[in-house]
Amino acid sequence: MTKNYNVQEMIQKNTDNKGGAFEKSIPVILFIITLVSILATIAILYTLISQSVEFFSRESIVDFFTSATWMPYSSDPEYGIWALAMGTFKIVFVATIFAVPLGLGAAIYLSEYATDRVKKIIKPILEVLAGIPTVVYGFFAINFITPILQSIYSGFSLYNATSAGIVVGIMILPMIASLSEDAMSSVPNSTREGSLGLGATRLETTFKVVLPAAVSGIVASVVLAVSRAIGETMIVSIAAGSTPNASLDLTDPLQTMTGFIVQITSGDAAYGSTLYFSLFAVGMTLFLFTFAMNILSQWITKRFREEY
C-alpha cells in the first residue's frame, strides 16, 4: 500500500537528515532578513508621527490642512500645507498629461507593431532615461525646456511649473512605457488571433481587445509613475523655484512639499524649532499621499486583473 507523504514533512525530514544545524538555521536567518524591511518601515513611521505630533502641539492641525498660506520665515509664521500641496499637484498634473499619452503610445508600438529586432534596440534606449540622475534633468529643464517655453509665450517665468512638470514627465515616461508594454505583452496571442480571425484590423484589436485585457497593468503603471512624480525632489527644486504658490497658474514659480524638505534640510532651520518640526509634518503628509496612491494601485490591479 502506497503511503501519502506531506511535502512539507518530506522537506523537513530531508533537511534533518542532510543539513544538520546549518540547514535548520537558514529559515531563521531568512526570517530575520525579512523583518529588516518591516522594522525599517515601523521606524520611519515612528519618526514621522512622533515629530509631527510635536509640531501639531505648537501649531493648529486644522490651519495646517485647510490654509493656503505658507509663510514659515515671517515674524508671525503661517503653516498652510495647501500652498505646497498645490505646487506638487501642478507638477504631477503636467507630468501626467505629458507622460501618459507618450508612454502608452510607446508601449502600444513596442507590443503590437515593433519587430523583435526593433524592440531589442528601442526598449533599452528608452529605459536609459530611467538611469539619468534627476539633477541632470533639473538642469535640462531650466536650460533647455524653459527657453523653448519662453520663446512660445513670454509670460513664463524662469522658474515655472510647466517646465518642471514636462521634465518630470520625461523622467517617468520609461516606467509607464515599460510596465504597460509588459502588461500588453502578457495578453495571450490567441486573443489577438481570435480578433484578427473575426475580421478586426490590428488597430481595432489593439484598442478593443489588447488594451482592455491589459488595463489593470496599464493603470497600475500610471499610478506608480504618478507616485514617483509626487516624490520627485531635485527636478522641481532646480526648475520650479522655491516660492509657495497656491494658485493654478502654470507659468509662475512654486514650491513642492519635497522642495521645502530639501530647503529645510540644507540648514535653514534650527534643531528643535517649530520650523524644524514642520519638516516632519510635511513629510508625513507626503507619505500619506504616496501611500494612498500605492493602495489605489493595488486595488486597481486586483479589481481589473485578467487571468489567462
Secondary structure, DSSP 4 states (H G I P E B T S, - for coil): -PPPPPHHHHHHHHHHHHTHHHHHHHHHHHHHHHHHHHHHHHHHHHHHHHHHHHHHTTS-HHHHHH---EETTSSS-EE-THHHHHHHHHHHHHHHHHHHHHHHHHHHIIIII--HHHHHHHHHHHHHGGGS-HHHHHHHIIIIIHHHHHHH-TT--SS-HHHHHHHHHHHHHHHHHHHHHHHHHTS-HHHHHHHHHTT--HHHHIIIIIHHHTHHHHHHHHHHHHHHHHT--HHHHHHT-S----S--SSS----HHHHHHHIIIIIS-TTSHHHHHHHHHHHHHHHHHHHHHHHHHHHHHHH----
